[in-house]
Amino acid sequence: MPTPSAPPDAVEDRAAKQRTVLLDIAFLRLWTGATASGLATWALPFVLGLAVLDRTLTATDLGLLLAARTMGFLTAVPMAGVLADRHSRRGVVLWAGLAAGAAAPVLAAGLDRSVLLMATAAAVAGAGQGACRPAYQALTAEVVNADRRQQANAAMTLAVRATTLVGPSLAALLAVFLSTGALLVGIGLLWLVAACVPGRGARPDTLNGASQPSAGTDRASFLTEFTEGVREARRHPWFLAGLGALTAVIATGYSATGVALPVVSRDEYGTEVVLAGAMTAYTAGALAGALLIARWRPRSPGRAALAGLAAYGFAPLSLVFPVHPVVVMAAYAVAGIGIELFNVPWFTAAQREVAPDKLARVSSLDFLLSYGLAPVGLAVIAPAIDAFGARAVLAGCAVVCFAAPAAAALVPSTRTFSQPPTGTANAPRGADPSA
């Protein structure tokens, strides 16, 4: 008897799942826009730093501009989460990119003329950057089917790490031929790509089976809708535990990298080579981690992800004792691998588990806490080093980086980054039981 063949639709669907996500035109457009957004976000502080080198800006001016950008970012992230769930995610990406793009030539116009004008433009640029984050995260879930989202998220982070690796050399090369103002205008052009290239995804209501309010329906306030996102996050203990661990690691490990590594490189090794080598090793490790997790499917993805997050602790630990520079670089490479072993499954789990019509708000809460509290760690670590010494502070940072993910792993649902259904056995995963 001949073996029955699979239906043509099933064969085509299986082939589509096996095909690399970068061959999907819709995702390729999204990836291109996100890559341009990441490059523009990274380039702004670097180009402003070049302005300090050519004495167009002072170091104090640079600090003010970066602070204004951070304030714009933190203000826009929660608002964008609400807007991206309330309206089209594609529309939020468009307007956020256009705002950041328009701010770039204003920054160029203010060079050596008006720091106040530049600070205002920096705040607008930061708002555009912040608004893009949750919108891109939710748009990925609309454009890519669930089976290929881990591969898609890995491709997204690969683009970000690649721009970080090659960006400094490219910017330095362009600076030989172009003025700082021209480079700022170029950043604006990158934001135009980020705004205009991505396509439209499926509406949140078509993903979740829920209906959106009609145009004439009264809407809840921004605060009420953001609170709904917080309530959705609280439905997922694995998310709260993981977010707490991520926030602790970024606030301590990231701060050690940003503040203590340059000091240790200068005072202990007498050269900037250790600083440059460690940062390059970290980015290279992150690239390797993204390539690995694009294909690897661990049996307990949450526990594996948290173990990767804990690996960041090797970065501050390598600075506690006098070791060979190669050891420091190796520790940073391990930290880079680990952070992507966490990031990609983390984003994928949120896209799978969170109610689709609340995904942007939950993502905005993620960015708001994890990256929003990073400046606090940066501000605290330098006085702490002065008070207690670098070795004690770095050891404390390492302990936090190891202990926070371990504590998060004690929450049962973190094993798979998913919440077992309780009383909603027939409800689709990610659906809101109250709907």
C-alpha positions in Angstrom: 0.0 0.0 0.0 1.5 3.4 -0.9 2.3 5.7 1.9 -0.1 8.7 2.0 1.6 11.9 1.2 1.2 15.1 3.3 -1.2 17.7 2.0 0.4 20.3 -0.3 -0.4 23.1 2.2 1.3 21.2 5.0 4.4 20.6 2.9 4.6 24.3 1.9 4.1 25.4 5.5 6.8 23.1 6.7 9.2 24.3 4.0 8.4 27.9 5.0 9.3 27.2 8.6 12.6 25.7 7.6 13.6 28.5 5.3 15.8 31.2 6.8 13.7 34.1 8.1 16.0 36.6 6.2 14.4 35.3 2.9 11.1 36.6 4.1 10.7 40.1 2.4 8.4 41.4 5.2 11.0 40.5 7.9 13.9 41.7 5.8 12.3 45.1 5.6 11.7 45.1 9.3 15.3 43.9 9.9 16.7 46.6 7.7 14.8 49.3 9.5 15.8 48.0 12.9 19.4 47.8 11.8 19.3 51.5 10.7 17.6 52.4 14.0 20.3 50.6 16.0 23.2 52.2 14.0 21.7 55.6 14.4 21.1 55.1 18.2 24.7 54.0 18.7 26.2 56.7 16.4 24.8 59.7 18.1 26.9 59.7 21.3 30.0 58.6 19.3 29.6 61.5 16.9 28.9 64.0 19.7 32.1 62.7 21.3 34.0 63.6 18.1 32.6 67.1 18.5 34.3 67.2 21.9 37.6 66.1 20.4 37.5 68.9 17.8 36.5 71.3 20.6 33.1 72.1 19.1 31.5 70.9 22.3 32.8 70.8 25.8 32.7 67.7 28.0 30.0 69.4 30.1 27.9 70.1 27.0 28.3 66.5 26.0 27.0 65.3 29.4 24.0 67.7 29.1 23.1 66.4 25.7 23.4 62.7 26.7 21.3 63.4 29.8 18.6 65.1 27.6 18.6 62.2 25.2 18.2 59.8 28.1 15.3 61.8 29.6 13.6 61.8 26.2 14.1 58.1 25.9 12.6 57.3 29.3 9.7 59.6 28.8 8.8 58.2 25.4 9.1 54.4 26.2 5.9 54.0 28.3 3.9 56.4 26.1 5.0 54.5 23.0 4.0 51.2 24.5 0.5 52.5 25.0 0.3 54.0 21.5 1.7 50.9 19.8 -1.0 48.8 21.4 -3.7 51.4 20.8 -2.8 52.1 17.2 -0.7 50.6 14.4 2.8 49.5 15.5 3.9 50.4 12.0 2.6 54.0 12.5 4.5 54.4 15.8 7.7 53.3 14.1 7.1 55.7 11.3 6.5 58.8 13.5 9.2 57.9 16.0 11.7 57.5 13.2 10.7 60.8 11.6 11.0 62.6 14.9 14.5 61.3 15.6 15.4 62.0 11.9 14.2 65.6 12.1 16.2 66.1 15.3 19.5 65.2 13.7 19.9 68.3 11.4 18.7 70.5 14.3 21.6 69.1 16.4 23.9 69.9 13.5 22.5 73.5 13.3 23.1 74.0 17.0 26.8 73.0 16.9 28.9 75.8 18.3 25.8 78.1 18.4 23.2 77.0 21.0 23.6 74.2 23.5 19.9 74.7 24.5 18.8 74.1 21.0 20.9 71.0 20.8 19.6 69.7 24.2 16.1 70.1 22.9 16.9 68.2 19.7 18.7 65.5 21.7 15.6 65.0 23.9 13.5 64.6 20.7 16.0 62.2 19.3 15.9 60.2 22.5 12.1 60.1 22.4 12.2 58.7 18.9 14.7 56.1 20.0 12.6 55.1 23.0 9.4 55.0 21.0 10.9 52.7 18.4 11.9 50.0 21.0 8.5 48.6 22.1 7.0 49.2 18.6 9.7 47.2 16.9 9.4 44.4 19.5 5.7 44.1 18.9 6.0 44.5 15.2 8.3 41.5 15.0 5.5 39.4 16.5 3.2 40.6 13.8 5.5 40.0 10.9 7.1 36.7 11.9 5.2 33.5 12.7 5.8 31.9 16.1 8.0 29.1 14.9 10.6 31.5 13.5 10.6 34.3 16.1 13.7 33.0 17.9 15.6 33.0 14.6 14.2 36.5 13.9 15.2 37.9 17.2 18.7 36.4 16.8 18.9 38.1 13.4 17.9 41.4 15.0 20.5 41.3 17.7 23.2 40.1 15.2 22.6 43.3 13.3 22.9 45.5 16.5 26.1 43.7 17.6 27.6 43.9 14.1 27.0 47.7 13.9 28.7 48.1 17.3 31.7 46.1 16.1 32.3 47.9 12.8 30.7 51.2 13.7 33.6 52.9 15.4 36.0 52.2 12.6 33.5 53.4 10.0 32.6 56.6 11.9 36.3 57.4 12.4 36.9 56.9 8.7 34.0 59.1 7.7 35.2 61.8 10.1 38.3 62.1 8.1 36.3 63.3 5.1 33.1 64.8 6.7 32.4 67.4 9.4 30.6 66.6 12.6 27.6 68.4 11.3 27.5 66.2 8.1 27.8 63.1 10.3 24.8 64.2 12.3 22.8 64.8 9.1 23.8 61.2 8.1 22.3 60.0 11.4 19.1 61.7 10.3 19.1 59.8 7.0 19.5 56.5 8.9 16.4 57.4 10.9 14.5 58.0 7.7 15.4 54.4 6.7 14.3 53.1 10.1 11.0 55.0 9.7 10.1 54.3 6.1 11.4 50.8 5.2 9.5 48.5 7.6 6.2 47.2 6.3 2.9 46.8 8.1 2.2 43.7 10.2 -1.0 42.0 11.3 -3.2 44.0 13.6 -3.1 43.0 17.3 -6.9 42.3 17.2 -6.4 39.8 14.4 -3.7 38.1 16.4 -5.7 37.8 19.6 -9.2 37.5 18.4 -10.1 40.7 20.3 -11.8 43.7 18.8 -10.3 47.2 18.8 -12.4 50.1 19.9 -14.0 52.0 17.1 -12.9 55.5 16.2 -15.7 57.1 18.1 -15.3 55.0 21.3 -14.0 56.7 24.4 -10.6 55.4 25.3 -9.1 55.0 28.8 -6.3 57.4 29.8 -2.7 56.7 29.1 -2.1 55.8 32.7 -5.0 53.4 32.8 -3.8 51.6 29.7 -0.2 51.5 30.9 -1.5 50.0 34.2 -3.2 47.3 32.1 0.2 46.5 30.7 1.6 46.3 34.2 -1.2 44.0 35.2 -0.5 41.8 32.1 3.2 41.6 33.2 2.1 40.5 36.7 0.2 37.6 35.2 3.6 36.1 34.2 5.8 35.4 37.3 8.6 34.3 35.0 8.6 37.7 33.4 8.8 39.6 36.7 11.6 37.3 38.0 13.6 37.6 34.8 13.1 41.4 34.6 14.3 41.8 38.2 17.4 39.7 37.4 18.0 41.6 34.2 17.7 45.0 35.9 20.1 44.0 38.7 22.7 42.7 36.2 22.5 45.8 34.0 22.6 48.2 36.9 25.7 46.5 38.4 27.6 44.6 35.6 27.0 47.3 33.0 28.1 50.0 35.4 31.3 48.1 36.1 32.0 47.9 32.4 31.2 51.6 31.8 33.0 53.1 34.8 35.5 50.6 36.3 36.9 49.0 33.2 38.5 52.2 31.8 40.0 53.0 35.3 41.4 49.5 35.7 42.7 49.5 32.2 44.6 52.7 32.9 45.8 52.2 36.4 46.4 48.4 36.6 47.6 47.7 33.1 48.8 51.2 32.0 47.3 50.9 28.6 44.0 51.4 26.8 44.5 48.1 25.0 42.7 46.2 27.7 39.7 48.5 27.5 39.5 48.2 23.7 40.2 44.5 23.7 37.6 43.7 26.4 34.9 45.7 24.6 35.7 44.1 21.2 35.7 40.6 22.9 32.3 41.3 24.4 30.8 42.3 21.1 32.4 39.3 19.3 31.0 37.0 22.1 27.6 38.5 21.7 27.7 37.8 17.9 28.7 34.2 18.6 25.9 33.9 21.2 23.3 35.2 18.8 24.5 32.8 16.1 24.3 29.9 18.6 20.9 30.7 20.0 19.4 31.2 16.5 19.5 27.4 16.1 19.9 26.0 19.6 16.7 25.0 21.4 17.6 24.0 25.0 15.2 21.7 26.9 14.8 24.3 29.6 15.1 27.5 27.7 14.4 29.8 30.7 17.0 28.2 32.9 19.6 28.3 30.1 18.8 31.9 29.4 19.2 32.8 33.1 22.5 30.9 33.2 23.6 33.0 30.2 22.6 36.2 32.0 24.6 35.2 35.1 27.7 34.8 32.9 27.9 38.6 32.9 29.3 38.3 36.4 32.6 37.1 34.9 33.1 40.6 33.5 33.4 42.5 36.9 35.0 39.4 38.5 37.9 39.5 36.0 38.7 43.0 37.2 38.9 42.2 40.9 42.3 40.5 40.9 45.4 41.3 38.8 45.2 38.8 35.9 46.7 38.6 32.4 44.8 40.9 30.0 43.8 37.8 27.9 41.8 36.6 31.0 39.9 39.9 31.1 39.1 39.7 27.4 38.0 36.1 27.7 35.7 37.0 30.6 34.1 39.7 28.5 33.7 37.3 25.6 31.9 34.9 27.9 29.7 37.7 29.2 28.8 38.7 25.6 27.9 35.1 24.7 25.8 34.9 27.8 23.8 38.1 27.3 22.6 37.0 23.9 21.7 33.5 25.2 19.4 35.4 27.5 18.2 38.2 25.2 16.9 36.2 22.3 14.8 33.6 24.3 13.6 36.5 26.5 12.2 38.5 23.6 10.8 35.4 22.0 9.1 34.3 25.2 7.5 37.7 25.6 6.2 37.6 22.0 4.8 34.1 22.6 3.3 34.4 26.1 2.1 38.0 26.5 -1.3 38.9 25.2 -0.7 40.3 21.7 -2.7 43.5 22.3 -0.6 44.3 25.4 2.8 43.2 24.1 4.1 46.8 23.3 3.2 47.9 26.8 4.9 45.0 28.5 7.9 45.5 26.3 8.0 49.2 27.2 8.0 48.1 30.9 10.9 45.8 30.2 13.0 48.6 28.5 11.9 51.2 31.1 13.1 49.2 34.1 16.2 47.4 32.7 17.7 50.3 30.8 16.0 53.1 32.7 17.8 52.2 35.9 21.2 51.7 34.3 22.1 55.4 34.7 21.4 55.0 38.4 24.1 52.3 38.6 26.5 54.5 36.5 25.9 57.4 38.9 26.4 55.4 42.0 29.4 53.1 41.2 32.0 55.9 41.0 31.3 57.3 44.5 31.1 53.7 45.8 34.5 53.0 44.4 35.9 56.1 46.1 34.3 55.1 49.4 34.9 51.3 49.5 37.6 50.7 46.9 37.4 49.3 43.4 38.0 45.7 44.4 35.2 45.6 47.0 32.7 47.2 44.6 33.6 45.0 41.6 33.3 41.9 43.8 29.9 43.1 44.9 28.8 43.7 41.3 30.0 40.1 40.4 28.0 38.6 43.3 24.8 40.5 42.2 25.3 39.3 38.6 25.6 35.7 39.7 22.9 35.8 42.5 20.1 37.7 40.8 19.6 35.2 37.9 20.0 32.3 40.4 17.2 33.8 42.6 15.0 34.2 39.5 15.5 30.6 38.6 13.8 29.6 41.8 10.5 30.7 40.3 9.1 27.5 38.7 7.8 29.1 35.5 11.2 30.5 34.6 12.3 27.0 33.6 10.5 27.4 30.3 9.7 31.1 30.3 6.0 30.2 30.2 3.1 30.2 32.6 1.1 27.0 32.9 -2.6 27.7 32.3 -4.8 27.8 35.4 -8.4 27.5 34.7 -8.0 28.5 31.1 -7.1 25.1 29.5 -9.0 26.0 26.3 -7.6 29.5 26.0 -4.8 30.2 23.5 -1.5 30.9 25.0 -1.0 34.6 25.4 -4.7 35.3 25.4 -6.2 37.4 28.2 -8.4 35.2 30.4 -10.4 38.3 31.4 -11.3 39.0 27.7 
